């Protein structure tokens, strides 16, 4: 029977590419989304991948949503923590609400999604937890203190949880994308992209969502069983760790 993979924020952007790639690799995939029903419906109609609506910032909603996915599809073996938001502002103008909203989704969301699945993964002696962090969690970014802090926290979460999961057959890894050619990034003014962003990327282009998806597929596979606690940078050489 195909392993079940659950992708948060899995119906748009990088998450959609991950969902599609995992399905193509033979997984039974469920895609979570937070609010855009129209986009989720279109994604399901296009791909055949079922979508489930809840906020990863709400622990009880995660418990209920995961229970529904597992009732429909079977036990989740692969969790991809991809859901994330930005609420950018320079720090002196940042509100407590902007801070909390980003931390609750981008960092606490990892706890909210992983915690309900952890016992089952331990019992089955297999699991894959893959979290999508960011280049800005590695290097920081002005105007994104909340986002950078949340994404840096994802890396600490990954390292510590990997140490706990290793003997139970669970690997925990993170990916830090740089600028990826999602609709959101492509919506940036073309002049800004060409003159300010792409020149910072040594390979001279934006990344593609499918390039991040291929890393996820590898980390989810049996071939990656000796890789845990790792952070994989995928940024075209923009920031080298």
C-alpha positions as YAML, in Angstrom:
chain: A
units: angstrom
residues:
- id: 1
  name: UNK
  ca: [0.00, 0.00, 0.00]
- id: 2
  name: UNK
  ca: [1.27, 3.48, -0.88]
- id: 3
  name: UNK
  ca: [2.58, 5.60, 1.98]
- id: 4
  name: UNK
  ca: [0.46, 8.61, 2.86]
- id: 5
  name: UNK
  ca: [2.03, 12.06, 2.65]
- id: 6
  name: UNK
  ca: [0.45, 15.20, 4.10]
- id: 7
  name: UNK
  ca: [1.59, 18.59, 2.78]
- id: 8
  name: UNK
  ca: [0.57, 21.77, 4.58]
- id: 9
  name: UNK
  ca: [-0.03, 24.74, 2.34]
- id: 10
  name: UNK
  ca: [-0.10, 22.06, -0.30]
- id: 11
  name: UNK
  ca: [-2.43, 23.49, -2.93]
- id: 12
  name: UNK
  ca: [-0.45, 26.52, -4.12]
- id: 13
  name: UNK
  ca: [3.11, 27.55, -4.92]
- id: 14
  name: UNK
  ca: [5.92, 25.38, -3.63]
- id: 15
  name: UNK
  ca: [3.42, 23.27, -1.70]
- id: 16
  name: UNK
  ca: [1.47, 22.42, -4.84]
- id: 17
  name: UNK
  ca: [4.66, 21.35, -6.61]
- id: 18
  name: UNK
  ca: [5.56, 19.16, -3.62]
- id: 19
  name: UNK
  ca: [2.11, 17.55, -3.55]
- id: 20
  name: UNK
  ca: [2.25, 16.78, -7.27]
- id: 21
  name: UNK
  ca: [5.79, 15.41, -7.09]
- id: 22
  name: UNK
  ca: [4.98, 13.13, -4.17]
- id: 23
  name: UNK
  ca: [1.93, 11.79, -5.98]
- id: 24
  name: UNK
  ca: [4.06, 11.14, -9.07]
- id: 25
  name: UNK
  ca: [6.53, 9.28, -6.85]
- id: 26
  name: UNK
  ca: [3.77, 6.90, -5.74]
- id: 27
  name: UNK
  ca: [2.56, 8.43, -2.47]
- id: 28
  name: UNK
  ca: [-1.06, 8.92, -1.53]
- id: 29
  name: UNK
  ca: [-1.13, 12.67, -0.95]
- id: 30
  name: UNK
  ca: [-3.34, 14.98, 1.08]
- id: 31
  name: UNK
  ca: [-2.92, 18.74, 0.74]
- id: 32
  name: UNK
  ca: [-3.86, 21.05, 3.57]
- id: 33
  name: UNK
  ca: [-4.79, 24.67, 2.96]
- id: 34
  name: UNK
  ca: [-5.87, 27.57, 5.16]
- id: 35
  name: UNK
  ca: [-8.29, 29.76, 3.28]
- id: 36
  name: UNK
  ca: [-8.39, 29.88, -0.51]
- id: 37
  name: UNK
  ca: [-11.20, 27.47, -1.27]
- id: 38
  name: UNK
  ca: [-11.31, 28.38, -4.96]
- id: 39
  name: UNK
  ca: [-7.60, 27.63, -5.47]
- id: 40
  name: UNK
  ca: [-7.85, 24.39, -3.47]
- id: 41
  name: UNK
  ca: [-10.85, 23.20, -5.47]
- id: 42
  name: UNK
  ca: [-9.09, 23.98, -8.73]
- id: 43
  name: UNK
  ca: [-6.00, 22.13, -7.53]
- id: 44
  name: UNK
  ca: [-8.01, 19.03, -6.63]
- id: 45
  name: UNK
  ca: [-9.85, 19.11, -9.94]
- id: 46
  name: UNK
  ca: [-6.56, 19.39, -11.82]
- id: 47
  name: UNK
  ca: [-4.51, 16.83, -9.88]
- id: 48
  name: UNK
  ca: [-6.96, 14.52, -8.15]
- id: 49
  name: UNK
  ca: [-5.22, 15.27, -4.83]
- id: 50
  name: UNK
  ca: [-7.75, 15.81, -2.02]
- id: 51
  name: UNK
  ca: [-7.52, 19.05, -0.07]
- id: 52
  name: UNK
  ca: [-8.40, 19.67, 3.57]
- id: 53
  name: UNK
  ca: [-9.00, 23.07, 5.13]
- id: 54
  name: UNK
  ca: [-7.64, 24.08, 8.53]
- id: 55
  name: UNK
  ca: [-5.18, 26.54, 10.05]
- id: 56
  name: UNK
  ca: [-1.86, 25.08, 11.17]
- id: 57
  name: UNK
  ca: [-1.78, 27.81, 13.82]
- id: 58
  name: UNK
  ca: [-4.65, 26.08, 15.67]
- id: 59
  name: UNK
  ca: [-3.58, 22.90, 17.50]
- id: 60
  name: UNK
  ca: [-7.09, 21.50, 17.92]
- id: 61
  name: UNK
  ca: [-7.83, 22.12, 14.23]
- id: 62
  name: UNK
  ca: [-4.64, 20.25, 13.33]
- id: 63
  name: UNK
  ca: [-5.63, 17.30, 15.50]
- id: 64
  name: UNK
  ca: [-9.07, 17.16, 13.90]
- id: 65
  name: UNK
  ca: [-7.75, 17.67, 10.37]
- id: 66
  name: UNK
  ca: [-5.09, 15.01, 10.70]
- id: 67
  name: UNK
  ca: [-7.66, 12.59, 12.12]
- id: 68
  name: UNK
  ca: [-9.85, 13.16, 9.05]
- id: 69
  name: UNK
  ca: [-6.94, 12.66, 6.64]
- id: 70
  name: UNK
  ca: [-5.97, 9.41, 8.37]
- id: 71
  name: UNK
  ca: [-9.57, 8.19, 8.43]
- id: 72
  name: UNK
  ca: [-9.82, 8.85, 4.69]
- id: 73
  name: UNK
  ca: [-6.40, 7.74, 3.50]
- id: 74
  name: UNK
  ca: [-4.57, 5.83, 6.24]
- id: 75
  name: UNK
  ca: [-1.73, 6.64, 8.64]
- id: 76
  name: UNK
  ca: [0.47, 9.56, 7.64]
- id: 77
  name: UNK
  ca: [4.07, 8.47, 7.06]
- id: 78
  name: UNK
  ca: [5.41, 11.69, 5.52]
- id: 79
  name: UNK
  ca: [4.67, 15.16, 6.84]
- id: 80
  name: UNK
  ca: [5.77, 18.21, 4.87]
- id: 81
  name: UNK
  ca: [5.50, 21.39, 6.93]
- id: 82
  name: UNK
  ca: [5.27, 23.90, 4.12]
- id: 83
  name: UNK
  ca: [2.57, 26.34, 5.24]
- id: 84
  name: UNK
  ca: [3.91, 29.80, 5.89]
- id: 85
  name: UNK
  ca: [2.93, 33.46, 5.87]
- id: 86
  name: UNK
  ca: [4.62, 36.86, 5.85]
- id: 87
  name: UNK
  ca: [3.56, 40.02, 7.64]
- id: 88
  name: UNK
  ca: [6.52, 42.21, 6.74]
- id: 89
  name: UNK
  ca: [7.34, 45.47, 8.51]
- id: 90
  name: UNK
  ca: [10.44, 47.20, 9.81]
- id: 91
  name: UNK
  ca: [10.84, 46.26, 13.46]
- id: 92
  name: UNK
  ca: [10.06, 49.70, 14.86]
- id: 93
  name: UNK
  ca: [6.74, 49.57, 13.03]
- id: 94
  name: UNK
  ca: [5.95, 45.89, 13.64]
- id: 95
  name: UNK
  ca: [2.89, 45.21, 15.76]
- id: 96
  name: UNK
  ca: [2.53, 42.42, 18.33]
- id: 97
  name: UNK
  ca: [-0.17, 41.02, 16.07]
- id: 98
  name: UNK
  ca: [2.18, 40.83, 13.08]
- id: 99
  name: UNK
  ca: [4.78, 39.09, 15.24]
- id: 100
  name: UNK
  ca: [2.34, 36.59, 16.76]
- id: 101
  name: UNK
  ca: [0.57, 35.70, 13.52]
- id: 102
  name: UNK
  ca: [3.82, 34.77, 11.77]
- id: 103
  name: UNK
  ca: [5.26, 32.87, 14.73]
- id: 104
  name: UNK
  ca: [1.99, 31.01, 15.29]
- id: 105
  name: UNK
  ca: [1.85, 29.81, 11.67]
- id: 106
  name: UNK
  ca: [5.49, 29.40, 10.67]
- id: 107
  name: UNK
  ca: [6.96, 28.02, 13.90]
- id: 108
  name: UNK
  ca: [4.20, 26.87, 16.25]
- id: 109
  name: UNK
  ca: [2.55, 25.34, 13.20]
- id: 110
  name: UNK
  ca: [5.39, 22.80, 13.07]
- id: 111
  name: UNK
  ca: [4.58, 21.71, 16.61]
- id: 112
  name: UNK
  ca: [0.85, 21.69, 15.93]
- id: 113
  name: UNK
  ca: [1.23, 19.43, 12.90]
- id: 114
  name: UNK
  ca: [4.06, 17.17, 14.00]
- id: 115
  name: UNK
  ca: [3.01, 16.51, 17.59]
- id: 116
  name: UNK
  ca: [-0.28, 14.70, 16.77]
- id: 117
  name: UNK
  ca: [1.57, 12.45, 14.28]
- id: 118
  name: UNK
  ca: [4.67, 11.73, 16.34]
- id: 119
  name: UNK
  ca: [3.36, 8.87, 18.49]
- id: 120
  name: UNK
  ca: [2.03, 7.00, 15.45]
- id: 121
  name: UNK
  ca: [5.33, 7.39, 13.63]
- id: 122
  name: UNK
  ca: [7.19, 6.11, 16.69]
- id: 123
  name: UNK
  ca: [4.85, 3.15, 17.03]
- id: 124
  name: UNK
  ca: [5.28, 2.23, 13.37]
- id: 125
  name: UNK
  ca: [9.06, 2.80, 13.53]
- id: 126
  name: UNK
  ca: [8.95, 4.98, 10.44]
- id: 127
  name: UNK
  ca: [8.36, 8.62, 9.66]
- id: 128
  name: UNK
  ca: [9.55, 11.52, 7.58]
- id: 129
  name: UNK
  ca: [9.17, 15.11, 8.79]
- id: 130
  name: UNK
  ca: [10.33, 17.67, 6.24]
- id: 131
  name: UNK
  ca: [9.98, 21.37, 6.98]
- id: 132
  name: UNK
  ca: [10.31, 24.21, 4.49]
- id: 133
  name: UNK
  ca: [12.32, 26.95, 6.17]
- id: 134
  name: UNK
  ca: [13.92, 29.82, 4.23]
- id: 135
  name: UNK
  ca: [17.18, 31.47, 3.26]
- id: 136
  name: UNK
  ca: [16.02, 34.33, 5.49]
- id: 137
  name: UNK
  ca: [15.98, 31.99, 8.46]
- id: 138
  name: UNK
  ca: [19.68, 31.44, 7.81]
- id: 139
  name: UNK
  ca: [20.89, 34.95, 7.02]
- id: 140
  name: UNK
  ca: [18.14, 37.24, 8.30]
- id: 141
  name: UNK
  ca: [16.36, 39.94, 6.33]
- id: 142
  name: UNK
  ca: [15.50, 43.54, 7.16]
- id: 143
  name: UNK
  ca: [11.77, 44.02, 7.41]
- id: 144
  name: UNK
  ca: [11.28, 40.36, 8.27]
- id: 145
  name: UNK
  ca: [12.33, 40.02, 11.90]
- id: 146
  name: UNK
  ca: [9.20, 37.97, 12.61]
- id: 147
  name: UNK
  ca: [9.59, 35.77, 9.51]
- id: 148
  name: UNK
  ca: [13.35, 35.28, 9.93]
- id: 149
  name: UNK
  ca: [12.90, 34.38, 13.59]
- id: 150
  name: UNK
  ca: [10.18, 31.85, 12.77]
- id: 151
  name: UNK
  ca: [12.20, 30.22, 10.00]
- id: 152
  name: UNK
  ca: [15.36, 30.09, 12.13]
- id: 153
  name: UNK
  ca: [13.23, 28.46, 14.82]
- id: 154
  name: UNK
  ca: [12.20, 25.81, 12.30]
- id: 155
  name: UNK
  ca: [15.87, 24.81, 12.01]
- id: 156
  name: UNK
  ca: [16.27, 24.41, 15.77]
- id: 157
  name: UNK
  ca: [13.06, 22.38, 15.86]
- id: 158
  name: UNK
  ca: [14.46, 20.15, 13.11]
- id: 159
  name: UNK
  ca: [17.80, 19.49, 14.80]
- id: 160
  name: UNK
  ca: [16.38, 18.73, 18.22]
- id: 161
  name: UNK
  ca: [13.52, 16.55, 17.00]
- id: 162
  name: UNK
  ca: [15.87, 14.62, 14.72]
- id: 163
  name: UNK
  ca: [17.84, 13.57, 17.77]
- id: 164
  name: UNK
  ca: [14.66, 12.25, 19.37]
- id: 165
  name: UNK
  ca: [13.34, 10.46, 16.30]
- id: 166
  name: UNK
  ca: [16.48, 8.78, 15.02]
- id: 167
  name: UNK
  ca: [16.22, 5.52, 16.98]
- id: 168
  name: UNK
  ca: [12.52, 5.27, 16.15]
- id: 169
  name: UNK
  ca: [13.17, 5.28, 12.41]
- id: 170
  name: UNK
  ca: [11.98, 8.85, 11.96]
- id: 171
  name: UNK
  ca: [14.05, 11.38, 10.04]
- id: 172
  name: UNK
  ca: [13.55, 15.11, 10.46]
- id: 173
  name: UNK
  ca: [15.05, 17.52, 7.95]
- id: 174
  name: UNK
  ca: [14.63, 21.07, 6.68]
- id: 175
  name: UNK
  ca: [14.98, 22.79, 3.33]
- id: 176
  name: UNK
  ca: [15.87, 26.46, 2.99]
- id: 177
  name: UNK
  ca: [14.76, 27.80, -0.40]
- id: 178
  name: UNK
  ca: [15.99, 31.08, -1.76]
- id: 179
  name: UNK
  ca: [13.97, 33.07, -4.29]
- id: 180
  name: UNK
  ca: [11.65, 30.61, -6.02]
- id: 181
  name: UNK
  ca: [9.52, 31.46, -9.05]
- id: 182
  name: UNK
  ca: [6.12, 31.17, -7.43]
- id: 183
  name: UNK
  ca: [3.22, 33.41, -8.43]
- id: 184
  name: UNK
  ca: [3.95, 35.56, -5.37]
- id: 185
  name: UNK
  ca: [7.59, 36.16, -6.36]
- id: 186
  name: UNK
  ca: [6.77, 36.61, -10.04]
- id: 187
  name: UNK
  ca: [4.27, 39.30, -9.03]
- id: 188
  name: UNK
  ca: [7.18, 41.47, -7.85]
- id: 189
  name: UNK
  ca: [7.83, 44.37, -10.21]
- id: 190
  name: UNK
  ca: [9.86, 43.04, -13.15]
- id: 191
  name: UNK
  ca: [12.44, 45.83, -12.80]
- id: 192
  name: UNK
  ca: [12.98, 44.98, -9.14]
- id: 193
  name: UNK
  ca: [13.39, 41.29, -10.02]
- id: 194
  name: UNK
  ca: [15.88, 41.97, -12.81]
- id: 195
  name: UNK
  ca: [17.89, 44.73, -11.17]
- id: 196
  name: UNK
  ca: [17.84, 43.93, -7.45]
- id: 197
  name: UNK
  ca: [16.95, 40.30, -6.82]
- id: 198
  name: UNK
  ca: [18.30, 38.10, -9.62]
- id: 199
  name: UNK
  ca: [21.74, 39.80, -9.62]
- id: 200
  name: UNK
  ca: [22.16, 38.53, -6.03]
- id: 201
  name: UNK
  ca: [21.75, 34.93, -7.21]
- id: 202
  name: UNK
  ca: [24.99, 33.50, -8.63]
- id: 203
  name: UNK
  ca: [23.21, 31.04, -10.94]
- id: 204
  name: UNK
  ca: [21.43, 34.02, -12.48]
- id: 205
  name: UNK
  ca: [17.80, 32.92, -12.18]
- id: 206
  name: UNK
  ca: [14.98, 32.19, -9.80]
- id: 207
  name: UNK
  ca: [14.56, 28.65, -8.56]
- id: 208
  name: UNK
  ca: [11.61, 26.57, -9.67]
- id: 209
  name: UNK
  ca: [9.06, 25.09, -7.26]
- id: 210
  name: UNK
  ca: [9.72, 21.67, -8.80]
- id: 211
  name: UNK
  ca: [13.37, 21.90, -7.74]
- id: 212
  name: UNK
  ca: [12.32, 22.16, -4.10]
- id: 213
  name: UNK
  ca: [9.79, 19.37, -4.66]
- id: 214
  name: UNK
  ca: [12.49, 17.01, -5.90]
- id: 215
  name: UNK
  ca: [14.45, 17.52, -2.69]
- id: 216
  name: UNK
  ca: [11.34, 16.67, -0.68]
- id: 217
  name: UNK
  ca: [10.77, 13.49, -2.68]
- id: 218
  name: UNK
  ca: [14.34, 12.39, -2.00]
- id: 219
  name: UNK
  ca: [14.17, 13.16, 1.73]
- id: 220
  name: UNK
  ca: [10.89, 11.25, 1.97]
- id: 221
  name: UNK
  ca: [12.36, 8.16, 0.32]
- id: 222
  name: UNK
  ca: [13.99, 5.12, 1.86]
- id: 223
  name: UNK
  ca: [17.21, 6.20, 0.15]
- id: 224
  name: UNK
  ca: [17.43, 9.15, 2.57]
- id: 225
  name: UNK
  ca: [17.19, 7.07, 5.73]
- id: 226
  name: UNK
  ca: [20.69, 8.10, 6.92]
- id: 227
  name: UNK
  ca: [19.98, 11.82, 6.53]
- id: 228
  name: UNK
  ca: [18.43, 13.46, 9.57]
- id: 229
  name: UNK
  ca: [18.82, 16.75, 11.40]
- id: 230
  name: UNK
  ca: [20.03, 18.30, 8.16]
- id: 231
  name: UNK
  ca: [19.35, 21.65, 6.54]
- id: 232
  name: UNK
  ca: [19.53, 21.66, 2.75]
- id: 233
  name: UNK
  ca: [20.07, 25.07, 1.16]
- id: 234
  name: UNK
  ca: [18.50, 25.56, -2.26]
- id: 235
  name: UNK
  ca: [19.21, 29.17, -3.15]
- id: 236
  name: UNK
  ca: [21.33, 29.22, -6.30]
- id: 237
  name: UNK
  ca: [24.43, 30.12, -4.31]
- id: 238
  name: UNK
  ca: [22.96, 33.33, -2.89]
- id: 239
  name: UNK
  ca: [23.89, 32.36, 0.67]
- id: 240
  name: UNK
  ca: [26.43, 29.67, 1.36]
- id: 241
  name: UNK
  ca: [26.45, 28.09, 4.82]
...
